[in-house]
């Protein structure tokens, strides 16, 4: 995790080297109730966490993006202006 000032922006990044998010799931990870890994039978959670984070960031005047690849893991970037 890192927090940095870039000009008039503040950028928070969180990187995870665990399971990557499938490319077809990336456009949907911030949708309420979306759970991408259909292969898990004992899946926990309700698919609300990232939707709540996105809405909280937006209400604070920021934006959030996600990238995920096997080589680099999953990277969430939150930008506040």
N, CA and C atoms as an extended XYZ file, in Angstrom:
243
Properties=species:S:1:pos:R:3:atomname:S:1:resname:S:1:resid:I:1 pbc="F F F"
N         0.864       -1.156        0.000 N   UNK     1
C         0.000        0.000        0.000 CA  UNK     1
C         0.910        1.219        0.000 C   UNK     1
N         0.488        2.227       -0.756 N   UNK     2
C         1.232        3.481       -0.760 CA  UNK     2
C         0.263        4.644       -0.888 C   UNK     2
N         0.699        5.778       -0.381 N   UNK     3
C        -0.066        7.013       -0.461 CA  UNK     3
C         0.901        8.092       -0.900 C   UNK     3
N         0.551        8.813       -1.970 N   UNK     4
C         1.465        9.811       -2.513 CA  UNK     4
C         0.698       11.007       -3.043 C   UNK     4
N         1.353       12.146       -2.983 N   UNK     5
C         0.808       13.351       -3.600 CA  UNK     5
C         1.379       13.478       -5.000 C   UNK     5
N         0.525       13.754       -5.947 N   UNK     6
C         0.943       13.960       -7.338 CA  UNK     6
C         0.314       15.255       -7.820 C   UNK     6
N         1.064       16.342       -7.661 N   UNK     7
C         0.493       17.641       -7.990 CA  UNK     7
C        -0.617       17.952       -7.009 C   UNK     7
N        -1.800       18.206       -7.532 N   UNK     8
C        -2.956       18.520       -6.685 CA  UNK     8
C        -3.758       17.280       -6.331 C   UNK     8
N        -3.260       16.115       -6.703 N   UNK     9
C        -3.973       14.861       -6.455 CA  UNK     9
C        -3.296       14.066       -5.346 C   UNK     9
N        -4.093       13.262       -4.671 N   UNK    10
C        -3.591       12.291       -3.713 CA  UNK    10
C        -3.949       10.916       -4.256 C   UNK    10
N        -2.968       10.031       -4.312 N   UNK    11
C        -3.177        8.721       -4.915 CA  UNK    11
C        -2.847        7.631       -3.892 C   UNK    11
N        -3.815        6.775       -3.645 N   UNK    12
C        -3.657        5.617       -2.777 CA  UNK    12
C        -3.639        4.380       -3.658 C   UNK    12
N        -2.628        3.536       -3.495 N   UNK    13
C        -2.585        2.285       -4.249 CA  UNK    13
C        -2.501        1.119       -3.271 C   UNK    13
N        -3.218        0.060       -3.595 N   UNK    14
C        -3.198       -1.168       -2.814 CA  UNK    14
C        -2.967       -2.309       -3.798 C   UNK    14
N        -1.906       -3.088       -3.555 N   UNK    15
C        -1.572       -4.187       -4.458 CA  UNK    15
C        -1.684       -5.500       -3.711 C   UNK    15
N        -2.251       -6.499       -4.388 N   UNK    16
C        -2.483       -7.815       -3.823 CA  UNK    16
C        -1.894       -8.841       -4.777 C   UNK    16
N        -1.067       -9.731       -4.260 N   UNK    17
C        -0.445      -10.745       -5.113 CA  UNK    17
C        -1.118      -12.105       -4.971 C   UNK    17
N        -2.320      -12.139       -4.407 N   UNK    18
C        -3.073      -13.384       -4.281 CA  UNK    18
C        -3.731      -13.735       -5.613 C   UNK    18
N        -4.925      -14.236       -5.556 N   UNK    19
C        -5.661      -14.601       -6.762 CA  UNK    19
C        -5.914      -13.370       -7.626 C   UNK    19
N        -5.713      -13.527       -8.921 N   UNK    20
C        -5.989      -12.413       -9.830 CA  UNK    20
C        -7.466      -12.419      -10.212 C   UNK    20
N        -7.928      -11.288      -10.685 N   UNK    21
C        -9.309      -11.157      -11.152 CA  UNK    21
C        -9.322      -11.458      -12.642 C   UNK    21
N       -10.193      -12.344      -13.065 N   UNK    22
C       -10.284      -12.728      -14.472 CA  UNK    22
C       -10.633      -11.509      -15.323 C   UNK    22
N       -10.060      -11.404      -16.518 N   UNK    23
C       -10.324      -10.250      -17.391 CA  UNK    23
C       -11.809       -9.995      -17.629 C   UNK    23
N       -12.600      -11.053      -17.753 N   UNK    24
C       -14.032      -10.869      -18.004 CA  UNK    24
C       -14.776      -10.344      -16.767 C   UNK    24
N       -14.175      -10.483      -15.591 N   UNK    25
C       -14.796       -9.992      -14.359 CA  UNK    25
C       -14.411       -8.554      -14.032 C   UNK    25
N       -13.289       -8.077      -14.552 N   UNK    26
C       -12.808       -6.736      -14.211 CA  UNK    26
C       -13.839       -5.623      -14.410 C   UNK    26
N       -14.600       -5.610      -15.514 N   UNK    27
C       -15.576       -4.516      -15.685 CA  UNK    27
C       -16.711       -4.538      -14.664 C   UNK    27
N       -16.847       -5.639      -13.923 N   UNK    28
C       -18.003       -5.812      -13.046 CA  UNK    28
C       -17.672       -5.796      -11.556 C   UNK    28
N       -16.398       -5.739      -11.172 N   UNK    29
C       -16.031       -5.925       -9.765 CA  UNK    29
C       -16.628       -4.877       -8.826 C   UNK    29
N       -16.994       -3.717       -9.330 N   UNK    30
C       -17.566       -2.675       -8.477 CA  UNK    30
C       -19.095       -2.686       -8.481 C   UNK    30
N       -19.710       -3.654       -9.159 N   UNK    31
C       -21.173       -3.763       -9.188 CA  UNK    31
C       -21.668       -4.447       -7.917 C   UNK    31
N       -22.776       -3.954       -7.385 N   UNK    32
C       -23.363       -4.578       -6.198 CA  UNK    32
C       -23.753       -6.020       -6.490 C   UNK    32
N       -23.470       -6.887       -5.554 N   UNK    33
C       -23.818       -8.307       -5.561 CA  UNK    33
C       -23.057       -9.129       -6.601 C   UNK    33
N       -22.084       -8.535       -7.280 N   UNK    34
C       -21.314       -9.290       -8.276 CA  UNK    34
C       -20.252      -10.124       -7.577 C   UNK    34
N       -20.231      -11.418       -7.906 N   UNK    35
C       -19.191      -12.321       -7.410 CA  UNK    35
C       -18.678      -13.087       -8.617 C   UNK    35
N       -17.421      -12.869       -8.945 N   UNK    36
C       -16.879      -13.373      -10.197 CA  UNK    36
C       -16.549      -14.837      -10.260 C   UNK    36
N       -16.045      -15.431       -9.185 N   UNK    37
C       -15.562      -16.806       -9.260 CA  UNK    37
C       -16.702      -17.787       -9.014 C   UNK    37
N       -17.334      -18.239      -10.097 N   UNK    38
C       -18.464      -19.166       -9.986 CA  UNK    38
C       -18.031      -20.573       -9.596 C   UNK    38
N       -16.724      -20.868       -9.653 N   UNK    39
C       -16.224      -22.211       -9.376 CA  UNK    39
C       -16.213      -22.521       -7.882 C   UNK    39
N       -16.200      -21.512       -7.046 N   UNK    40
C       -16.163      -21.741       -5.603 CA  UNK    40
C       -17.552      -22.109       -5.108 C   UNK    40
N       -17.622      -23.188       -4.349 N   UNK    41
C       -18.928      -23.611       -3.839 CA  UNK    41
C       -19.200      -23.029       -2.458 C   UNK    41
N       -18.175      -22.797       -1.668 N   UNK    42
C       -18.360      -22.256       -0.320 CA  UNK    42
C       -17.953      -20.785       -0.296 C   UNK    42
N       -18.425      -20.047       -1.274 N   UNK    43
C       -18.041      -18.643       -1.412 CA  UNK    43
C       -18.642      -17.809       -0.289 C   UNK    43
N       -17.789      -17.016        0.339 N   UNK    44
C       -18.255      -16.138        1.402 CA  UNK    44
C       -18.488      -14.747        0.849 C   UNK    44
N       -19.229      -13.961        1.590 N   UNK    45
C       -19.486      -12.588        1.186 CA  UNK    45
C       -20.734      -12.470        0.340 C   UNK    45
N       -21.117      -11.229        0.127 N   UNK    46
C       -22.351      -10.956       -0.612 CA  UNK    46
C       -22.132      -10.091       -1.840 C   UNK    46
N       -20.881       -9.796       -2.161 N   UNK    47
C       -20.600       -8.994       -3.342 CA  UNK    47
C       -20.886       -7.518       -3.147 C   UNK    47
N       -20.755       -7.033       -1.922 N   UNK    48
C       -21.044       -5.629       -1.651 CA  UNK    48
C       -19.807       -4.790       -1.334 C   UNK    48
N       -18.744       -5.414       -0.876 N   UNK    49
C       -17.575       -4.691       -0.390 CA  UNK    49
C       -17.008       -3.675       -1.364 C   UNK    49
N       -16.685       -4.091       -2.585 N   UNK    50
C       -16.086       -3.174       -3.547 CA  UNK    50
C       -17.087       -2.127       -4.039 C   UNK    50
N       -18.367       -2.480       -4.088 N   UNK    51
C       -19.392       -1.495       -4.466 CA  UNK    51
C       -19.478       -0.402       -3.406 C   UNK    51
N       -19.387       -0.774       -2.134 N   UNK    52
C       -19.415        0.203       -1.046 CA  UNK    52
C       -18.169        1.080       -1.094 C   UNK    52
N       -17.017        0.479       -1.326 N   UNK    53
C       -15.774        1.248       -1.429 CA  UNK    53
C       -15.873        2.261       -2.565 C   UNK    53
N       -16.346        1.814       -3.726 N   UNK    54
C       -16.434        2.713       -4.880 CA  UNK    54
C       -17.356        3.893       -4.580 C   UNK    54
N       -18.495        3.619       -4.000 N   UNK    55
C       -19.452        4.696       -3.704 CA  UNK    55
C       -18.879        5.665       -2.674 C   UNK    55
N       -18.201        5.145       -1.662 N   UNK    56
C       -17.583        5.989       -0.643 CA  UNK    56
C       -16.516        6.890       -1.257 C   UNK    56
N       -15.694        6.323       -2.124 N   UNK    57
C       -14.652        7.102       -2.805 CA  UNK    57
C       -15.293        8.193       -3.660 C   UNK    57
N       -16.320        7.843       -4.416 N   UNK    58
C       -16.991        8.822       -5.279 CA  UNK    58
C       -17.641        9.941       -4.462 C   UNK    58
N       -18.270        9.606       -3.340 N   UNK    59
C       -18.891       10.628       -2.488 CA  UNK    59
C       -17.845       11.556       -1.873 C   UNK    59
N       -16.608       11.077       -1.803 N   UNK    60
C       -15.501       11.878       -1.281 CA  UNK    60
C       -14.788       12.655       -2.372 C   UNK    60
N       -15.316       12.601       -3.601 N   UNK    61
C       -14.737       13.335       -4.714 CA  UNK    61
C       -13.607       12.621       -5.425 C   UNK    61
N       -13.501       11.325       -5.235 N   UNK    62
C       -12.421       10.577       -5.859 CA  UNK    62
C       -12.896        9.593       -6.900 C   UNK    62
N       -11.941        8.818       -7.396 N   UNK    63
C       -12.251        7.756       -8.358 CA  UNK    63
C       -11.398        6.543       -8.004 C   UNK    63
N       -11.825        5.370       -8.458 N   UNK    64
C       -11.106        4.132       -8.185 CA  UNK    64
C       -11.020        3.311       -9.462 C   UNK    64
N        -9.856        2.709       -9.673 N   UNK    65
C        -9.641        1.822      -10.812 CA  UNK    65
C        -9.011        0.532      -10.302 C   UNK    65
N        -9.135       -0.520      -11.111 N   UNK    66
C        -8.512       -1.798      -10.771 CA  UNK    66
C        -7.858       -2.378      -12.014 C   UNK    66
N        -6.702       -2.979      -11.808 N   UNK    67
C        -5.987       -3.727      -12.844 CA  UNK    67
C        -5.604       -5.064      -12.226 C   UNK    67
N        -5.573       -6.123      -13.029 N   UNK    68
C        -5.208       -7.419      -12.486 CA  UNK    68
C        -4.578       -8.278      -13.573 C   UNK    68
N        -3.409       -8.823      -13.259 N   UNK    69
C        -2.693       -9.694      -14.193 CA  UNK    69
C        -1.832      -10.659      -13.386 C   UNK    69
N        -1.617      -11.868      -13.889 N   UNK    70
C        -0.814      -12.858      -13.145 CA  UNK    70
C         0.585      -12.347      -12.791 C   UNK    70
N         1.182      -11.557      -13.656 N   UNK    71
C         2.550      -11.087      -13.437 CA  UNK    71
C         2.640      -10.013      -12.361 C   UNK    71
N         1.609       -9.179      -12.240 N   UNK    72
C         1.672       -8.019      -11.348 CA  UNK    72
C         0.682       -8.081      -10.192 C   UNK    72
N        -0.190       -9.074      -10.177 N   UNK    73
C        -1.211       -9.153       -9.142 CA  UNK    73
C        -2.349       -8.188       -9.433 C   UNK    73
N        -3.096       -7.868       -8.403 N   UNK    74
C        -4.228       -6.950       -8.538 CA  UNK    74
C        -3.857       -5.621       -7.898 C   UNK    74
N        -4.096       -4.545       -8.620 N   UNK    75
C        -3.739       -3.203       -8.165 CA  UNK    75
C        -4.981       -2.316       -8.181 C   UNK    75
N        -5.348       -1.818       -7.005 N   UNK    76
C        -6.427       -0.848       -6.878 CA  UNK    76
C        -5.792        0.525       -6.721 C   UNK    76
N        -6.277        1.492       -7.491 N   UNK    77
C        -5.762        2.858       -7.419 CA  UNK    77
C        -6.930        3.800       -7.121 C   UNK    77
N        -6.813        4.515       -6.011 N   UNK    78
C        -7.818        5.497       -5.617 CA  UNK    78
C        -7.187        6.879       -5.761 C   UNK    78
N        -7.864        7.768       -6.490 N   UNK    79
C        -7.345        9.103       -6.730 CA  UNK    79
C        -8.332       10.144       -6.205 C   UNK    79
N        -7.804       11.064       -5.389 N   UNK    80
C        -8.587       12.181       -4.883 CA  UNK    80
C        -7.993       13.469       -5.433 C   UNK    80
N        -8.872       14.354       -5.917 N   UNK    81
C        -8.393       15.641       -6.446 CA  UNK    81
C        -8.712       16.756       -5.488 C   UNK    81
